[in-house]
Amino acid sequence: MTTLLWGVLPYVTFALLVAGLVWRQRYDRFGWTTRSSQVYESRLLNIASPAFHYGILFVLAGHLVGLFVPESWTRSLGVSEHTYHLFSLYGGTAAGVVTVAGIVLLLYRRRTDAPVFRATTANDKVMYVVLLGAIVLGVAAKLTHASGDGYDYRRSIASWARSLFTLEPDVDRMAGVPVLYEIHMVIGMALIALVPYSRLVHMFSAPVQYLFRPYLVYRSRDPEQPGPRPERRGWEKTGS
């Protein structure tokens, strides 16, 4: 079971992620969207959406630092283990609480607003359950082992995570990892595998082409030019 969970499942997760992104790009390009419901309701969305997105960005940043920045690097910068633990505890908990608050508001909005609820698919419901479960369990694991310097996951989970990139997963590092952390990681991998097949796929979108496209030039009609204006192809400024 240890080999299956920590030696096989991560690669299955990565394969599902990559295959899903390729499939979505090739066969469901027009479905690559958040399916925004702002047209139905915007008051709660303007509060819940920023809370969720800013919170999840800090959560992801914390995970990247915790998993892929070795302890030796932070010590070389003069950051003691106790200081790192306090920053991780308070910063990570705050980001998790903001993210959960955003998700709860989004769920409340979807359940109480009839048009938004009708636009909610079974896929959305599964996504929200897995996403909320991963965040809540992560916060619970952190708070459960908050005393002293907390659980030192950088010598176990982080070392195991980095070993995955060498294609030689060090599953022995996962021995003795607290159960809450293990459940959090399994649900987290399920969430990663679900991303390309849900509305979360939009996290891989970036309007890079807007940086290189030509400027749009709008020209007003010359009031002194008599007669009808000649037709021109392309977009024109509204009201001109």
N, C-alpha and C positions, 0 to 999 in steps of 0.2 A: 504493500500500500504506500509506503514511503517513496519508493521509486516511481510509482504511478503518479502520485500527487506532485512531487517536486522534481522528477526527472523526465516525465513524459507530458504531463498536462500543460506545462508552460509552452512547449513547442506546438502542441495541438492548438492552444490558444492563439499563438502567433500565426499559425497556418490559416486558421479561420479568419483572423483579422485581415491578412494580406489577400486571401482568396475572396473575401467579402468585398473589400475595396475595389479589387480588379473587376469582379462581377458587376458591382454597382456602377462603376464608371462605364463599362461597356454596354450593359443591357438595361440600366435604370438611371441613366444620366439625368433625366428630367425629374426623377424622384429623389435626387440628391438634394434634399431641402429639409428645413425644420418644420415645414407645413405650418407656418405661423398662423395663430388664431387671434392676432391683434385686432383684426377687423371686427371680431365679435365682442371683445372686451379689452380695454386698455388700462383702466385705472389700477387694478391689482397687478396686471402684467408689468407695469412700469416700476413697481416695487419689487415683485418677486423675481423677475428675470435678472436685473442687475445684481441682486443679492446672491442668487444662485451662481451666476457666471463669474463674478469676482471671487466668491468663496471657493468655487471649484478650481479656479486658476491658482490660488494660493495653496490649495490642497495638493494639486499636481506638482507645483514647484517644490513643496515640502517633501513629497515622495521622491522626486528626482534627486534632491540634495541628500536625503536620508539613505537612499539605496545606492547611489552611484558616486558619492563623495566620501572617500575613505576617512577613517578617524585620524590617520596620520596627517592628512591634508589640513583638517581643521586645527589640529594641535600645532602644526607648523605656523598657523596664522595667529597663534596665541589664544585660541578658544579652548577652554578647559571642557572636560566631559560634563561637569555640573552645569556650566553655562550653556552648553549645547542642549542638555536635557531640558533646562528651564525654557529656552527659546522654542524648542520643539514642542514642549508640553503646552505652554500658553499660546504660542502662535498657531500650532496645529489645532488645538482645541477651539480657539476663536474662529479659525477658518472653517472648521467642521461645523460649528454651531451656525454660522452664517449660511453655509451651504444647505444644511438641513432646514433652516428657517425658510430659505428660498424655495426648496422643494415642497415643503408643507404648504406654503402659500400657493404654489403652482397647482398642487393637488386639490386644495380647497377651491381654487378658481375653476378647475376643470369639473369638479363635482357639483358646484352650486350654480354655475352658469350653463343654462340649457344648451345653447348653440355650441359652446366649447365642449361640453360633455358628449354631444352627438358626434363631434368631429374627432373624438378620442377613440383610437383603435385598440384591439387586443394587444398589438405589438407595443403600443405606448404604455399600457398597463403593466406589462411584463418589464419593460425598461425602467419604469418608475420604481417598481418593487426591488429590482436588482440594484439600481443606483442608490436608493435610500438605504437598503440593507448594507451595502458596502461602506457608505459614509458613517452610518450609525455604529456599526461594529468597529470601525476604525477608531472612532472617538471613544467608544466603550473600552476597547483594548488599551488605549493610551491612558485613560483615567483609572482603570483598574490597577495598572502598574505604575502609578504616578509617584509613589513614595520613594524617598532617597533620590538616586539618580535614575530611577525607573528601569525598565527592561532594556538591556543593551542589545537592540536589534541589529546594530551595525556590525557586530561580530558574528552574527548568525544569519539573519534574513538578508542583510545587505551583501555579505560575502557570497551567499548562495545565489543571489540575483545576478551579481557580476560574473559568477562562474558560468551562467547560462550562455554568455556570449562566447565562451571558449568551446562550446559544445561538449563540455565535460562537467555537467552539473554536480556540484558538491552537496549531495543530498544529506550527508552526515552533519552538515552545518545546521540542519533543521531539527536535529534531535534536541528535545527539551524546550522547543518554542511553545509559549503559552497557547492554549486552545483558542482563545479569542483572536489571537493574531493569525492562527492557521485558518480559521473560518473566514476571517476578513480577507485573507489572501486568495482563498478559493473563490469567494464571491467576486473579488476584484478581477480575477482571471475570467470569470464568466461574463463580467461586465465588458471587459476588453474584447472578448469574442463576439459580444452582442452589438458592439458599436456599429459595424458596417451594415448591419441588418435593421437598424432602427434610425430614428431621427437624429441620434447622436452622431451620425456620420458627418454632419456639418462641421464638426470640430476639425476635420481635415481640409476644410475649404478655406481659401484665402484669395481675395480678389487681386492676385498678383498682376493680371493683365491690365488693370487700371493704371499701374505705374508706367506702362509703356505705350498706351494707346495715344493717338493724337488728341490735342486739345479740341474741344467743341467750340466753334466760333459762331456766335449769334449776331445777326445783323438786323437792324430795324429797317423797315421799308422807307425808302426815300419819299417824303411827302410831296416833293416837287416833281416826281416822275409821273407823267400822265399815263392813263390807260391801265389795263389789268396787269398785274404782276405775272411774269412768266413762271410756269410750273418748274420746280426743281425737285430732284430726288433727295430722299433722306429726311431726317428729322428737322423740324423747324420750331423756333421758339413760340410758345403759346401766346396768342394775342398779337403776334406781329403780322 
